[in-house]
Protein backbone atom coordinates (compact mmCIF):
# COMPACT_ATOMS: atom_id res chain seq x y z
CA UNK A 1 0.00 0.00 0.00
CA UNK A 2 2.85 2.39 0.83
CA UNK A 3 4.47 1.77 -2.55
CA UNK A 4 1.20 2.51 -4.32
CA UNK A 5 0.90 5.75 -2.36
CA UNK A 6 4.42 6.82 -3.34
CA UNK A 7 3.87 5.94 -6.99
CA UNK A 8 0.54 7.77 -6.87
CA UNK A 9 2.18 10.88 -5.42
CA UNK A 10 4.93 10.86 -8.07
CA UNK A 11 2.48 10.32 -10.95
CA UNK A 12 0.12 12.99 -9.59
CA UNK A 13 3.00 15.44 -9.20
CA UNK A 14 4.12 14.71 -12.76
CA UNK A 15 0.62 15.23 -14.15
CA UNK A 16 0.22 18.50 -12.24
CA UNK A 17 3.68 19.59 -13.42
CA UNK A 18 2.80 18.88 -17.05
CA UNK A 19 -0.69 20.42 -16.98
CA UNK A 20 -1.92 22.65 -14.16
CA UNK A 21 1.37 24.37 -13.33
CA UNK A 22 1.48 25.82 -16.84
CA UNK A 23 -1.26 28.18 -15.63
CA UNK A 24 0.87 29.34 -12.70
CA UNK A 25 4.01 30.45 -14.49
CA UNK A 26 5.73 33.61 -13.30
CA UNK A 27 7.86 35.21 -16.02
CA UNK A 28 7.82 31.87 -17.83
CA UNK A 29 9.01 29.93 -14.77
CA UNK A 30 7.11 27.28 -12.87
CA UNK A 31 8.00 25.32 -9.75
CA UNK A 32 9.58 21.89 -10.04
CA UNK A 33 7.00 19.79 -8.22
CA UNK A 34 8.94 16.59 -8.94
CA UNK A 35 11.97 18.04 -7.16
CA UNK A 36 9.80 18.89 -4.16
CA UNK A 37 8.40 15.35 -4.01
CA UNK A 38 11.89 13.80 -4.21
CA UNK A 39 13.21 16.17 -1.55
CA UNK A 40 10.30 15.49 0.80
CA UNK A 41 10.46 11.71 0.32
CA UNK A 42 14.19 11.92 1.08
CA UNK A 43 13.79 14.00 4.22
CA UNK A 44 10.95 11.85 5.54
CA UNK A 45 12.22 8.40 4.53
CA UNK A 46 16.01 8.64 4.09
CA UNK A 47 18.69 8.27 1.43
CA UNK A 48 17.57 4.94 -0.03
CA UNK A 49 14.01 6.16 -0.53
CA UNK A 50 15.30 9.45 -1.92
CA UNK A 51 17.58 7.71 -4.38
CA UNK A 52 14.89 5.38 -5.70
CA UNK A 53 12.20 8.06 -5.89
CA UNK A 54 14.70 10.47 -7.46
CA UNK A 55 15.62 8.04 -10.20
CA UNK A 56 12.03 6.94 -10.92
CA UNK A 57 10.53 10.42 -10.95
CA UNK A 58 13.49 11.88 -12.84
CA UNK A 59 13.18 9.20 -15.51
CA UNK A 60 9.45 9.88 -15.84
CA UNK A 61 10.23 13.58 -16.15
CA UNK A 62 12.81 12.79 -18.85
CA UNK A 63 10.34 10.68 -20.81
CA UNK A 64 7.87 13.56 -20.95
CA UNK A 65 10.42 16.29 -21.69
CA UNK A 66 12.31 17.28 -24.81
CA UNK A 67 15.71 17.34 -23.11
CA UNK A 68 18.41 14.70 -23.01
CA UNK A 69 17.06 11.38 -21.75
CA UNK A 70 18.49 10.51 -18.36
CA UNK A 71 19.63 13.95 -17.25
CA UNK A 72 16.71 14.49 -14.87
CA UNK A 73 17.00 10.89 -13.66
CA UNK A 74 20.68 11.37 -12.82
CA UNK A 75 20.24 14.77 -11.19
CA UNK A 76 17.16 13.77 -9.17
CA UNK A 77 18.92 10.55 -8.04
CA UNK A 78 21.88 12.55 -6.71
CA UNK A 79 19.57 15.12 -5.09
CA UNK A 80 17.47 12.34 -3.52
CA UNK A 81 20.51 10.59 -2.08
CA UNK A 82 22.16 13.72 -0.67
CA UNK A 83 18.88 15.05 0.72
CA UNK A 84 18.18 11.68 2.30
CA UNK A 85 21.42 11.89 4.25
CA UNK A 86 20.03 15.07 5.85
CA UNK A 87 17.17 13.05 7.39
CA UNK A 88 19.42 12.00 10.26
CA UNK A 89 20.81 15.51 10.75
CA UNK A 90 17.52 17.42 11.05
CA UNK A 91 15.38 17.50 14.15
CA UNK A 92 11.79 16.60 13.21
CA UNK A 93 10.37 19.53 15.16
CA UNK A 94 12.39 22.00 13.04
CA UNK A 95 11.74 20.46 9.65
CA UNK A 96 8.83 22.67 8.59
CA UNK A 97 10.93 25.78 9.22
CA UNK A 98 13.91 24.30 7.38
CA UNK A 99 12.02 22.96 4.35
CA UNK A 100 12.02 26.28 2.42
CA UNK A 101 15.72 26.83 3.14
CA UNK A 102 16.68 23.29 2.15
CA UNK A 103 14.48 23.56 -0.94
CA UNK A 104 16.19 26.79 -1.98
CA UNK A 105 19.66 25.22 -1.68
CA UNK A 106 18.59 21.96 -3.35
CA UNK A 107 16.91 23.84 -6.23
CA UNK A 108 20.07 25.82 -6.92
CA UNK A 109 22.20 22.67 -6.62
CA UNK A 110 19.94 20.80 -9.03
CA UNK A 111 20.13 23.59 -11.62
CA UNK A 112 23.91 23.91 -11.38
CA UNK A 113 24.34 20.13 -11.63
CA UNK A 114 22.04 20.12 -14.65
CA UNK A 115 24.08 22.92 -16.30
CA UNK A 116 27.30 20.99 -15.66
CA UNK A 117 25.89 17.82 -17.21
CA UNK A 118 24.59 19.72 -20.22
CA UNK A 119 28.00 21.41 -20.55
CA UNK A 120 29.59 17.94 -20.65
CA UNK A 121 27.38 17.20 -23.66
CA UNK A 122 28.40 20.43 -25.37
CA UNK A 123 25.21 22.33 -24.58
CA UNK A 124 26.11 25.77 -23.27
CA UNK A 125 24.06 28.15 -21.17
CA UNK A 126 25.41 31.36 -19.69
CA UNK A 127 25.90 30.67 -15.99
CA UNK A 128 25.38 34.27 -14.82
CA UNK A 129 22.32 34.78 -17.03
CA UNK A 130 20.87 31.42 -15.97
CA UNK A 131 21.47 32.23 -12.32
CA UNK A 132 19.72 35.60 -12.46
CA UNK A 133 16.89 34.78 -14.84
CA UNK A 134 16.10 31.12 -14.12
CA UNK A 135 17.90 29.44 -11.23
CA UNK A 136 17.33 31.92 -8.38
CA UNK A 137 13.71 32.80 -9.26
CA UNK A 138 12.82 29.12 -9.68
CA UNK A 139 14.52 28.27 -6.37
CA UNK A 140 12.48 30.99 -4.67
CA UNK A 141 9.27 29.72 -6.28
CA UNK A 142 10.04 26.14 -5.17
CA UNK A 143 10.83 27.37 -1.64
CA UNK A 144 7.52 29.21 -1.31
CA UNK A 145 5.58 26.14 -2.40
CA UNK A 146 7.59 23.59 -0.39
CA UNK A 147 5.90 23.84 3.05
CA UNK A 148 2.48 23.20 1.52
CA UNK A 149 3.68 20.20 -0.49
CA UNK A 150 5.54 18.91 2.57
CA UNK A 151 2.46 19.12 4.79
CA UNK A 152 0.31 17.43 2.15
CA UNK A 153 2.69 14.51 1.63
CA UNK A 154 3.33 14.12 5.35
CA UNK A 155 -0.43 13.98 5.99
CA UNK A 156 -0.87 11.29 3.30
CA UNK A 157 1.92 9.22 4.88
CA UNK A 158 0.28 9.58 8.30
CA UNK A 159 -3.09 8.45 6.93
CA UNK A 160 -1.55 5.29 5.48
CA UNK A 161 0.30 4.59 8.74
CA UNK A 162 -2.96 4.53 10.71
N, C-alpha and C positions, 0 to 999 in steps of 0.2 A: 504494500500500500504506500509506503514511504517513497519507493522508487517511482511509482505512478504519479505521486504528488510532485516530485522534483521534475520529472519529465513534463508534466502538465504546466508547471510554472515556467520552465524554459520555453516550451512551445507557445504558451500564452504571451510571454515577453517578446518572443520573436514576432508573433503576429501583430502585437501592438506596435512594435518597432517599425514593422514594414507598412502599417496602415494608419492607425490613429495618430501616431506621433508626427506624421507629415503635416497635420493640421496645427501642430504646436511648435513650429520652427520659429526661431528668433534669429534674424539676419541669416537665414539659410541653415542654421545649426539646430540639431535636435539632440536630446540626451541619448546616451547609449544604455538602454535598458538592459541589454544582455550583460554589459559590464557590471551593472549594479547587481544583477542576479548572481553572477559569478562571485563577486566580492562578498555579498551577503551569505551565500552558501559557505564560502570559505571561512568567514568570521564565525559563523554559527556551528559549522561541522568540522572544520580543520583542513589541513593541507591536502589530504587524499581526496576528500570530497570536492575541494576547490579545483584540484587538478583535473579530475574526471569531468566535472561540470564545465570547467573552462574549455576543455578540448571539445566536448560534445556541442556546447552552445556556440563556440567559435566556428566549428565546422559547419553547423547549420547556417550560421551567419554568412560564412564563405559561399555556401551553395546558393544562397539567395542574393548575393552581391555580384557586382561586375569586376571586383578586384581579383588579385592573384589568389588562387585556391590554396588554402592552408595558412595564409598569413594571420587571419583572425584566430584560427585554431591554435596556432603556435603562441601568439601573444596572449590570448585568454588563458591558455594552459599555464604559462609562466606567471601571469597575474594571479590566477587561482591558487597556485602552489605557494607563492610568496605571501599572499594575503592570508592563506590558511595557517602559515607559521605564526602570524600575529594573534591567532585565536588564544594561544597559551599566554600571550604577553598582555592581553587587555582584560581589565576587570569588567565582568558582566554589567555591573551597575553604572559604568561610565560609557558603555558602548554607544548608546544613542547620541551622546554628546560628541563622541569621536567619529561617528560614521561620516558626517560631512567632510571632516578634515582628512580622514583616510581616503574617502572617495576622491577628493580633490587631488591628492598626491598620486593615487592609483591611476586616475584619468590622465594626468600629465605623463606618468611613466608609460602607460599604454601607448599614448600617441607618439612619444619619443621612440619607444621600441619599434613601433610600426614604421616610423620614418627611417630608422636604421635598417630595418629589413628591406624596405622598398629601395633604399640607397644601394644595398647589396645586390639588388636585381637591376640596378642602373636607372631606377626611377627617382628623379630628383624633385624635391620640394624645398623651397627656401625655408630654412629653420626659423629665422626671425619672423618672417611673414606668417608662417604657420602658427608660431607661438602666439602672436598678437591677435590674429584673425580667427583662428580655429581652436587651437589647443586650450588656451586659458579660458575663453568664453564657454567652450564645451565642458571643461572641468568644473566651472562654476555652476553651469546648468545641471550637471550630474549631481553635484554636491547639494544643491537646493532640493532636488527630488529624492535623494537617498534616504532621509529619515522616514519618509512616507512608504517607500518601497520596503525598507527594512521592517517597519512595523507590520506591514501587510504580510510579508513572508513569515516573519516570526509568529504571527497569529495563526497562520495556516499550519505551521509546524506544531504549534501547541494544540490545535484542534485534533490533529492526527494522533498526537501522543496520548490524548485522553481516551 
